[in-house]
Amino acid sequence: MGAGWQAKPVAFVSYGGVSGGLRAVEQLRLVFAELHTVTIRDSVSFAGAWEQFDNAGVLLQPERAKRSMAKMLARLRWWAVALSAARAELPYETTL
């Protein structure tokens, strides 16, 4: 059952219409919970994505996305370090 995912952190970047893909992310959180991962609450979302990028795919106003990405990556790193140390001390097993 996805042993490679167990006790690992997962972060999300999404895009879409009005919700920016956040509804899909909430459903993915349920899937990743079944894989015994830790999902990060902070995420990066692009609502109305077709209006946020130029024809070459360059983000028109990247400031907000950069702030969100920095916060999300900082949390992801914290969890990655914490869970790595925990797995080294006590291997994660689902069959007890």
C-alpha positions as CSV (number, residue, x, y, z in Angstrom):
1,M,0.0,0.0,0.0
2,G,2.3,2.8,-1.2
3,A,5.0,2.2,1.4
4,G,7.2,4.8,-0.3
5,W,4.7,7.5,0.6
6,Q,4.3,6.6,4.3
7,A,5.4,9.3,6.8
8,K,6.3,11.7,4.1
9,P,5.1,15.3,3.7
10,V,3.1,16.3,0.7
11,A,2.4,19.9,-0.6
12,F,0.1,21.0,-3.3
13,V,0.2,23.5,-6.2
14,S,-3.1,23.9,-8.0
15,Y,-4.8,26.0,-10.7
16,G,-8.3,26.4,-12.1
17,G,-11.3,28.6,-12.2
18,V,-12.7,30.5,-9.3
19,S,-11.5,28.1,-6.7
20,G,-8.1,27.7,-8.2
21,G,-8.2,23.9,-8.0
22,L,-8.6,24.0,-4.2
23,R,-11.6,21.7,-4.2
24,A,-9.5,19.1,-6.1
25,V,-6.7,19.6,-3.5
26,E,-9.1,18.9,-0.6
27,Q,-10.1,15.6,-2.3
28,L,-6.4,14.7,-2.8
29,R,-5.8,15.3,0.9
30,L,-8.2,12.3,1.5
31,V,-6.3,10.2,-0.9
32,F,-2.9,11.0,0.6
33,A,-4.2,10.4,4.1
34,E,-4.9,6.8,3.0
35,L,-1.2,6.6,2.0
36,H,-0.2,7.7,5.6
37,T,1.4,11.0,4.5
38,V,1.3,14.4,6.2
39,T,-0.3,17.0,4.0
40,I,0.8,20.6,4.3
41,R,-2.0,23.1,4.9
42,D,-0.1,25.9,3.1
43,S,-0.4,25.7,-0.7
44,V,0.0,27.6,-3.9
45,S,-3.2,28.2,-5.9
46,F,-3.8,30.0,-9.2
47,A,-7.5,31.0,-9.5
48,G,-8.4,32.1,-13.0
49,A,-5.1,30.7,-14.2
50,W,-5.8,31.6,-17.8
51,E,-5.7,35.2,-16.8
52,Q,-2.6,35.0,-14.7
53,F,-0.1,33.8,-17.3
54,D,1.0,35.3,-20.7
55,N,1.2,33.3,-23.9
56,A,4.6,32.0,-23.1
57,G,3.4,30.7,-19.7
58,V,5.1,33.5,-17.6
59,L,3.3,34.6,-14.5
60,L,2.2,38.2,-14.9
61,Q,2.2,39.2,-11.2
62,P,4.4,36.7,-9.4
63,E,4.8,38.4,-6.0
64,R,1.8,36.7,-4.3
65,A,2.8,33.3,-5.7
66,K,6.4,33.7,-4.6
67,R,5.2,34.5,-1.0
68,S,2.9,31.5,-1.0
69,M,5.6,29.3,-2.4
70,A,8.2,30.4,0.1
71,K,5.8,29.7,3.0
72,M,4.7,26.4,1.6
73,L,8.3,25.2,1.0
74,A,9.4,26.3,4.5
75,R,6.6,24.2,6.0
76,L,7.4,21.3,3.7
77,R,11.1,21.4,4.6
78,W,10.2,21.5,8.4
79,W,8.0,18.4,8.0
80,A,10.5,16.7,5.8
81,V,13.3,17.1,8.4
82,A,11.0,16.2,11.3
83,L,9.6,13.1,9.6
84,S,13.0,12.0,8.3
85,A,14.4,12.1,11.9
86,A,11.4,10.3,13.2
87,R,11.7,7.5,10.5
88,A,15.4,7.2,11.4
89,E,14.6,6.7,15.0
90,L,11.6,4.5,14.6
91,P,10.7,3.0,11.2
92,Y,7.2,3.7,10.2
93,E,5.1,0.5,10.0
94,T,1.4,0.1,9.3
95,T,1.3,-3.6,10.3
96,L,1.6,-3.6,14.0
